[in-house]
Amino acid sequence: MLRGIDTAASGMIALQRRQEALTNNLANIETPGYKKVDTTLRSFPEVLLERIHDSGNVSNPTGFSLIGSLQQGVYAQENISSFMQGDLVTTDNPLDVAIDDRALAMEDGQKPGIFFAVMNGAGEVRYTRNGRFTVDEAGQLRTTEGYAVLNPNGHPVRTSAELAGGDVSISADGEVILYPDDLSRRTVLDRIGLVLIQNPNDLIKEGNGLFKLEGGGNPPPLLNELPAGVQLRHKMIEKSNVDPTMTMTNMMENVRIYEANQKVLQAYDKSLELLNSIGRV
């Protein structure tokens, strides 16, 4: 009987973690470049039960009687980010830029991905798809969280405080151009650094839209030129790839399964209560 309690309880714990991931997805539905998280559930190994010390018979002289297999419940193995590209939407911000890498072909069953390279507060390189940028007082291009955007040489993109005025353009290959429509003053200030991640599943979500390489491996080189068909879209942002309808459906399904496990647990609890009352009699 206690095995049944363990099975139901493990299911409830796994479903709770899945619900947390779904809730986080829904909360970030308006976060640019956010990648939804899917929770992988796995079952514990089955156990084969046998009754021992039987007297045995002709067909089974060993004295073991097979009862059957026992499921031991499930657990939440890991959260996996989905790197499917979100929709691109037009904005009025001249420093907004979106990566359009839909033209990248599958390689060995994996879809590569292009990411912006940024530097966190500890001086470590991280990757993001959020192209909503700002310019600080020193003229450095930064994310809205304050992380420095890197150029192809691995240094922070240095632009000009004049960029905050809005007379700026970002080309399809990442050049940051001041006064793009004035030939006499047109200036290419720097270029936004991008990396090609061959297998985005090697990335670990860190928060604030940042990813790092699993195991702290050698970072991929910053690209000197973009692969064919890949370009940056100026004054556009990549939306979250969360499907709100599907997420709400999954949350409701999750609650129903959780309630079913809860009722199983309550049934076992009632049986134990009756068993204890019989013992008191």
N, C-alpha and C positions, 0 to 999 in steps of 0.2 A: 504493500500500500504506500509506503514512504517513497518508493521509486516513482510512483505516479505523481506524488507531490513535487518531487524534484523535476520531473519532466515538464509539468505545467509551469512551475516557477521559472525554469530556464527559458521557456517560450516567452513568458511575460517580460523577462529582463531583456531578451533579444529584441522583442517588439518595441520596448520602451526606447532602446537605443536607435532603432529604425525611425521611430516617431520623432526623436530629437533631430535626426538628420533631415527629415522631411520638413519639420518646422523651420529649421535653419535655411533650407532652400526657399521656402515661401517668404521668409523675412528678407531675403536678398534678391527678390524678384526684380527690384529696380536698381540693383547695384551693377554698374557697367562692368562688363567682362567677367562677371561671376560665373563659375562653373558648378553645376549642380552636383550633389553627392548622392551616390547610390550605396545602400548598405547591403553587403553580401551576408546572407545567412547560411550556415552550414549545420548539418546534423552531427551529433556525437555518434561514434561507432555503435552499431547494433551489438547486443549481447545475446548469445545463445544460451538459453536456460535448460538445464537438465535436472531431473530428480534422481538423487543418488540413494544408495543403500536399498534399492528394490531387490526383491528375491530373485528377479530375473526370470526369463522364460526361454522357450526354444528359439524364438525369433530375435531375442535380445538377451543373451546369456550373461552379459557383463554386469547386469544389475543397474544400468543407467537407463532412465526413461526420459525421452526428449519431450520438453514442454513447448518450446518454440522460441522465437526471437523476441527481444525486447528493445523498443526504441527508447533512447535516453534523452530525447529533447534536442533543441537547437541552440546555437549561440551566434552572436553577431561577430563574424570573422574580421571584417574590415570595412572601412568606408572608401569607396573608389570614386574619384572625380570623373565626370563625363566631359570630354573636351570638344564635343560637337559645337560648331560655331553658332553663336547667337545671331539674331537679326541685327542688321546695321540700320541705325536711325540717324537722320540729319539733325544737327544742332546749330545754334547760332554762335557757338564759342570758337574763335579762330585757333585755339590751342587744342581743340579736341581732334583726335585722330583714331581711326579704327584699322585693325589689321584684317585684310581680306585674303585669306589663304585657302579658299575653297578649291583652287585649282591644283593644290598639292595632291599627288597620286599616292595611293596606298603602296607601302613597301613592307614585304614579309608579313602581310596581314595587319599592319599597323598604319594608322594615318598620322604622318608627321604634323607638327604644329609650329607656327612662328610666334615668338613672344618678345615683348619689350624687355630689355635688360635694365634693371635698376639696382641701386645700392642702398641697403638698409642702414640703420643707425650705427650698426657694429662694423660697417665697412665691408659687408659680405654681399656678393652678387645674388640677386633674386630675380624671378621672372614673373611677369604679369601680362594680362590681356586688357587691363583697364587703361585706355588711352586718354583719360581726362586729365590734362596737364595744366600746370600753372607756372608762373615765373616769380621767383623770390626777389628780394631787394638787391641781391648780388647778380641778378641776371641769369641764374641757373634754372634750367627746366626741371620741374619736380612734379611728382604725382600729388594728388589731393591730400594724401597722408603725409607728405613731406619727404618722400624718398627721391633721391637724385636720379634722374634719367641719364643713362650712359650713352656715349657715342661709340662708333665702331672701334675706337682705340681703347675703350674701357675707362675713359675719363668722363666726369659729369659734363653733360651738354651745357656749354656756355653760350648764352645768347646775348640779350640786351634787355635792360629794364623797359625799353621802348616797346617790347613785345606786349606788355600789359595793355598798351593802347589799342591793340587789335589789328594794326596794319601788318599782318603777318600771314604767311602761307606755309604749309608743309607739303612737300612734293610727294609723288607716288613712291619714291624710293627713300623718303625720310629726311630730305634736306629742309632745314628750317630757314626760311627766306624772309628777310625784312624788306618792306616796301616792294612787294612782288610786282606791282603794276606801274612802278615809277622806274623807268630804265636808268635814269640818272642816279638814283639812290639805291637801286636793287642790290641787296647784299645777302650772300649765302653765309649764314653765321656758323652753322654746325650741322651735324647730321645725327638723327636718332639711331641708336644701336639696337639691332635685332638679332635674335638667335634662332636657329633651327633645332628643335628638339625632335629627334627621330622617333622616339617612343614617349609621348607625353605621360604614359602610365608610370614612368620612372620618376615623376615629379610628386612631391609631397606638399599638400596644402599647409600653409603656415598662418593664414589669417590676413585680413586686410587686402585680399586679392593676390597675395604673393605665393609663389611656389619655389621650392628648392629641390635640388637633385637628391634622390634617395641615396643614402650612404655617404653623402658628401663627396661624390666622385668629381673628377676633373670637369670643370664647366665647359660647355661647347664653345667654340670660337664665335666671336661676333662677326656678323656677315659684312663683307665688303660690298656685296651686291645681292639683291633678292633673287630667289629662284623664279623661273619663268612662270608668269601668270599671277604671282603674288604682288600685291601693292598695298600702299597705305591710302586710306580714304580720309581726306581732309574735311573738317567740320562734320565728322560723323563719329558715332560711338557704337561699340558692340554691346548690345543688351545682354542681360543674363539669359542663359539657355534653359532656364526653368520653365516648364509648361505648367501654368497655374491650374488648369483643369485636371490634368493627369495627377498633379501633386495632391490636390484636394481629394481626388478619388482614392489615391493610395493611402492617404491619411484616414479616410473613413473605413477603408478595408482593414487597415491596421488596427483601428479601434475595435472593430467587430471581432477580429481574431483574438485580440487581447481579452475582450469580454468573455469569449468562449473558454479561454484558458483559465480565466478567473472563476467561472462557474465550475469548472472541473476541480479547481483547488478548493472551492467552497464545499463541493460534494464530498471530497476526501476528508475535509475538516469535520463535516457533519458525521461521517462514518466513524471517525476516531472518537468523537464526542459520545456517540452511542455505545461504542466499544468500552469506553471508560465508565459509562454509567452502568453497563452490565457488570463490570468488574466490581463496582461498589456494592451492587446487590449481593 
